[in-house]
Amino acid sequence: MDYKKIYQQIIDRARSRSITGYKETHHIIPRCLGGTDDPMNLVDLTPEEHYVAHQLLVKIHADNGRLLYAAVMMCSNRINNKLYGWLRRRLSDRQSTAMAGSGNNMFDKRWVSNEVETKLVSVVEAEKLLGNGQYIAGKIAVRAPCGCLVKKRCTNHEQKRKSTTERKRKEFVQQTTLLFDEFLNSDIESITQFAKMKNTSQPALTQVWKKYIPDYSNYVSHGKSFKKHLTIE
């Protein structure tokens, strides 16, 4: 059985839909395998899918103790994915009910802050502090060079941040394209082997290539011998 293929099918299906109701965030490439919290490495799964995904990861990476431990924690009572999903949804509903209204320690309260202090106050007091400009809502407040009391940056600083982010994104796309060209021009036929040479993983490479290489979807791959059967439709 091709466990990698089944795992990838679960991920691909999750990326093309949105889940209403209870869901669980899953690291496509587990953190114990070098995965990060980058949005590109996160996907929302149903609890049933999440359960199955971790069983598949154990089969794919049979020698990884951390993945095994995570899977054991999800099925410590030897339940199946349907029962796991039912239990997780029931727990979520129970917690939502318990935290509603006065049961929530944040009920009728708000965080306010300035460059000196952060405090949790009643909604009435928060409105007064926010109204006279002494504080802003939230736990983070700094005095920007322009004199504005802001959460992180004033408008000018935010524009600079967005500009820097866009520049880094373009650089990443360029590096991704160069990496794909390097693979095509190399003597290595397997993406998996190429990924190991670059200290990454095959799922990570194919994920960014699918997203940033316009013609990648036109390439046809057959099993592990990607380049041997490489054609353009």
C-alpha positions as CSV (number, residue, x, y, z in Angstrom):
1,M,0.0,0.0,0.0
2,D,1.3,3.4,-1.0
3,Y,1.0,5.3,2.4
4,K,2.7,8.4,1.0
5,K,0.1,8.7,-1.8
6,I,-2.8,8.2,0.6
7,Y,-1.3,10.9,2.9
8,Q,-0.9,13.3,0.1
9,Q,-4.4,12.7,-1.1
10,I,-5.7,13.7,2.4
11,I,-3.6,16.9,2.3
12,D,-4.6,17.8,-1.2
13,R,-8.3,17.3,-0.5
14,A,-8.0,19.5,2.7
15,R,-6.4,22.3,0.8
16,S,-9.2,22.6,-1.7
17,R,-12.0,23.0,0.8
18,S,-12.9,24.8,4.0
19,I,-14.3,23.1,7.1
20,T,-17.3,24.5,9.0
21,G,-17.5,23.4,12.7
22,Y,-14.8,21.6,14.7
23,K,-11.4,21.2,12.9
24,E,-7.8,20.5,13.9
25,T,-4.7,22.1,12.5
26,H,-2.1,19.7,11.1
27,H,1.5,20.2,10.2
28,I,2.0,18.7,6.8
29,I,5.6,18.1,7.4
30,P,5.8,17.3,11.2
31,R,8.0,19.6,13.3
32,C,10.1,16.6,14.3
33,L,11.0,16.3,10.6
34,G,11.9,19.9,10.2
35,G,8.4,21.3,9.5
36,T,7.6,24.8,10.7
37,D,4.5,26.8,11.7
38,D,4.5,28.6,8.3
39,P,1.0,28.7,6.9
40,M,2.2,26.8,3.8
41,N,2.9,23.9,6.2
42,L,-0.4,23.9,7.9
43,V,-3.8,22.5,6.9
44,D,-7.2,22.1,8.6
45,L,-8.4,18.5,8.9
46,T,-11.4,16.9,10.4
47,P,-10.6,14.9,13.6
48,E,-11.1,11.7,11.7
49,E,-8.6,12.8,9.0
50,H,-6.2,14.0,11.6
51,Y,-6.3,10.6,13.3
52,V,-5.6,8.8,10.1
53,A,-2.9,11.2,9.0
54,H,-0.8,10.5,12.1
55,Q,-1.2,6.7,11.6
56,L,0.0,7.2,8.0
57,L,3.0,9.3,9.1
58,V,4.1,6.4,11.5
59,K,3.9,4.0,8.6
60,I,5.9,6.4,6.3
61,H,8.5,7.2,8.9
62,A,8.6,3.9,10.9
63,D,11.8,4.8,12.8
64,N,10.6,8.2,14.1
65,G,9.9,7.9,17.8
66,R,8.2,11.3,18.1
67,L,5.7,10.5,15.4
68,L,4.9,7.2,17.1
69,Y,4.4,8.9,20.4
70,A,2.0,11.5,18.9
71,A,0.0,8.7,17.2
72,V,-0.1,6.7,20.5
73,M,-1.5,9.8,22.3
74,M,-4.3,10.1,19.8
75,C,-5.4,6.4,20.2
76,S,-4.3,5.6,23.7
77,N,-7.7,3.9,24.3
78,R,-7.5,2.0,21.1
79,I,-10.4,3.9,19.5
80,N,-10.9,4.3,15.8
81,N,-11.0,7.5,13.8
82,K,-14.8,7.8,14.0
83,L,-14.9,7.5,17.7
84,Y,-12.0,9.9,18.0
85,G,-13.8,12.4,15.9
86,W,-17.0,12.1,18.0
87,L,-15.1,12.5,21.3
88,R,-13.2,15.5,20.1
89,R,-16.3,17.3,18.8
90,R,-18.1,16.5,22.1
91,L,-15.2,17.9,24.1
92,S,-15.1,21.0,22.0
93,D,-18.8,21.6,22.5
94,R,-18.5,21.1,26.2
95,Q,-15.6,23.5,26.5
96,S,-17.5,26.1,24.4
97,T,-20.5,25.8,26.8
98,A,-18.3,26.0,29.9
99,M,-16.4,29.1,28.7
100,A,-19.6,31.0,27.6
101,G,-20.8,34.0,29.6
102,S,-19.6,34.4,33.1
103,G,-17.8,31.0,32.9
104,N,-15.1,32.7,30.8
105,N,-12.5,34.5,32.8
106,M,-12.5,37.2,30.1
107,F,-16.2,37.8,30.5
108,D,-17.0,41.6,30.6
109,K,-13.2,42.4,30.6
110,R,-10.7,43.8,28.0
111,W,-7.0,44.1,27.8
112,V,-5.6,47.6,27.3
113,S,-2.0,48.8,27.1
114,N,0.3,51.6,26.5
115,E,4.1,51.8,26.2
116,V,4.4,51.5,30.0
117,E,1.9,48.9,31.1
118,T,-0.7,46.3,30.1
119,K,-3.7,45.5,32.3
120,L,-7.0,43.6,32.2
121,V,-9.9,45.9,33.2
122,S,-13.7,45.9,33.0
123,V,-15.4,46.9,29.7
124,V,-16.6,50.1,31.3
125,E,-13.2,51.2,32.5
126,A,-11.6,50.1,29.2
127,E,-14.0,52.4,27.2
128,K,-12.9,55.3,29.4
129,L,-9.2,54.6,29.0
130,L,-9.5,54.1,25.2
131,G,-11.7,57.1,24.9
132,N,-9.2,59.6,26.3
133,G,-6.3,58.1,24.2
134,Q,-4.3,56.9,27.2
135,Y,-4.4,53.3,26.1
136,I,-5.1,51.2,23.1
137,A,-6.9,47.8,23.0
138,G,-4.8,44.7,23.2
139,K,-1.7,43.5,25.1
140,I,0.9,45.2,22.9
141,A,1.4,48.9,22.5
142,V,4.4,50.9,21.5
143,R,5.1,54.6,20.8
144,A,6.1,54.8,17.1
145,P,8.6,57.3,15.9
146,C,5.8,59.4,14.5
147,G,4.3,59.7,18.1
148,C,1.4,57.4,17.5
149,L,0.4,54.9,20.2
150,V,0.0,51.7,18.1
151,K,0.0,48.0,18.5
152,K,3.1,47.5,16.5
153,R,3.7,50.0,13.8
154,C,2.2,53.2,12.4
155,T,0.9,53.3,8.8
156,N,4.3,54.2,7.4
157,H,6.0,51.4,9.2
158,E,3.3,48.9,8.2
159,Q,3.8,49.9,4.5
160,K,7.5,49.3,4.9
161,R,6.8,45.9,6.5
162,K,4.5,44.9,3.6
163,S,7.1,46.1,1.1
164,T,9.8,44.0,2.8
165,T,7.4,41.0,2.9
166,E,6.7,41.3,-0.8
167,R,10.4,41.6,-1.6
168,K,11.2,38.4,0.4
169,R,8.3,36.6,-1.3
170,K,9.7,37.5,-4.7
171,E,13.2,36.3,-3.6
172,F,11.7,33.0,-2.4
173,V,9.9,32.5,-5.7
174,Q,13.1,33.2,-7.6
175,Q,15.0,30.7,-5.4
176,T,12.3,28.1,-5.9
177,T,12.5,28.5,-9.7
178,L,16.2,28.2,-9.6
179,L,16.0,25.1,-7.5
180,F,13.6,23.5,-9.9
181,D,15.8,24.3,-12.9
182,E,18.8,22.9,-11.0
183,F,16.8,19.6,-10.5
184,L,15.9,19.4,-14.2
185,N,19.5,20.0,-15.2
186,S,21.0,17.6,-12.7
187,D,21.7,13.9,-13.1
188,I,19.4,13.0,-10.2
189,E,16.1,11.5,-11.4
190,S,14.3,11.2,-8.1
191,I,12.8,14.3,-6.3
192,T,13.3,12.4,-3.0
193,Q,17.1,12.1,-3.6
194,F,17.3,15.7,-4.7
195,A,15.4,16.8,-1.6
196,K,17.8,14.9,0.6
197,M,20.8,16.6,-1.1
198,K,19.2,19.9,-0.3
199,N,18.5,18.9,3.3
200,T,14.7,19.1,2.8
201,S,11.9,16.7,2.0
202,Q,10.1,15.6,-1.2
203,P,6.7,16.9,0.1
204,A,8.2,20.3,0.9
205,L,9.7,20.6,-2.6
206,T,6.7,19.5,-4.5
207,Q,4.5,21.7,-2.4
208,V,6.4,24.9,-3.3
209,W,6.9,23.9,-6.9
210,K,3.2,23.3,-7.4
211,K,2.5,26.7,-5.9
212,Y,5.2,28.8,-7.6
213,I,6.2,27.0,-10.8
214,P,3.5,27.9,-13.4
215,D,4.2,24.9,-15.7
216,Y,4.7,22.4,-12.9
217,S,1.1,21.0,-13.2
218,N,1.9,20.3,-16.9
219,Y,4.7,17.9,-15.9
220,V,3.7,14.2,-15.7
221,S,5.4,12.1,-13.0
222,H,5.4,8.3,-12.8
223,G,6.4,6.9,-9.5
224,K,9.9,7.6,-8.2
225,S,11.4,8.0,-11.7
226,F,10.2,11.6,-12.2
227,K,12.6,12.8,-14.8
228,K,12.8,9.5,-16.6
229,H,9.2,9.9,-17.7
230,L,9.1,13.7,-17.7
231,T,6.9,15.1,-20.5
232,I,5.1,18.4,-21.1
233,E,1.5,18.2,-22.2
